[in-house]
Amino acid sequence: MRARMIHELDGACWSYAYGTKGQHINSVERARLNQLLLAEADKYPNVTIYFDHKLSMCDFDNSKITLLHDNEKITHKADLVIGCDGSYSLVRQEMLKRCRLDFSQSYIPHGYVEISMPGRTLPSGATEPVMPFNYLHIWPRKEFMLIGLPNLDNSFTGTLFMPFKYFDALQTGDDALNFFQEMFPDFIKLFGSENLLSSFKDWKVAGLVSIRCSTYNYKDRCVLMGDAAHAMVPFYGQGMNCGLEDCLVFKQALDTHPHNLEAALDEYSRLRVTDAFAINDLAMYNYIEMRSKVNSKLFLLRRRVDSFLHWLMPNTWIPLYTTVSFTRIPYHLCVENKSWQDMVVNRLLLTGLLGGVAVTAGALWKWLGHRSPLSVNFSWKSL
């Protein structure tokens, strides 16, 4: 997906690109990715995959874990437990009993449901998409929003995010239909009222949780990764990327401390906690941006300023979304860079220089480069 496609209430549509140089983000089917990862793991002779086993207990100090299978308890030796068991991690719960781990769990007052957005069936039996395909489609409505992500079968995965109080008001299919006809009329034109009513029968409103932990390891016996360490709301599209980057940073820490596992785990925690807090905050902010700022004139003006300065000084002025989605720059430095950029733009505005950025850029070049928190040595290679 190379751009966001914004659907206004009156049916008008317009788009803006995620980045430059053909940069794009990907819409990935999670089940398919799980299949690929399992198939890859199964190639290693030292990996054994157990299905239908549930973790029951961890005894880190005695290097044991207990699993449940068909109501039978099975104990395994485990020198190191890597907890990738999601937002409600049992491994994390066991860690909380043993170390000084600050932990917080926060729900936002908004939930979500998935809504069917099928492709159009042709006389030949094939399907085609009913909306432009290489876009993330967004229907921003201030307090709530609808999004559509393209799938390989020419359908879209639709998700409605809004406060629970609005979901509670939709008690019947007619309630939902009236709501969509008022707030998302082009959705009804594109996908039909029958499709919405069919989806409504299966609506199960789910919550959105944010998890923060002050450390991710216990001695050299346990380490947390992915949602177990830093579950976040989905609005920056970085949840899975952040989990995959956990693996990368973990590998780098092991390479740095090849003979000292505890030192490697300590370094992994030190590096990831700061970044996880940063991307957690960014994900929260991006929900506000997606549902209420994307059609703001001031927001769009700032995007144009950032794009122009990025074109003028590509290694010094890098927009926030670009640093987060298309570079290996640590998340916390992305946030620091954005704060620095805000300071610079505010100073330009206060001194009346914004209209003459192109003229003053040469004079400011050295000053900007000297104060930028980013290093040009960071790789631009996307995860």
Secondary structure, DSSP 8 states (H G I E B T S, - for coil): --EEEEE-TTS-EEEEESSSTT-------HHHHHHHHHHHHTTSTT----SS-EEEEEEGGGTEEEEEETTEEEEEE-SSEEE---TT-HHHHHHHTTS---EEEEEEEEEEEEEEE--EE-TTS-EE-SS-SSEEEEEEETTEEEEEEE-TTS-EEEEEEEEHHHHHH--SHHHHHHHHHHH-HHHHHHH-HHHHHHHHTT---EEEEEEEES-SEETTTEEE-THHHH---GGGS-HHHHHHHHHHHHHHHHHHSTT-HHHHHHHHHHHHHHHHHHHHHHHHHHHHIIIIITT-HHHHHHHHHHHHHHHHSTTT---HHHHHHHS---HHHHHHHHHHHHHHHHHHHHTT-GGGHHHHHHHHHHHHHHH-S--TTS-----
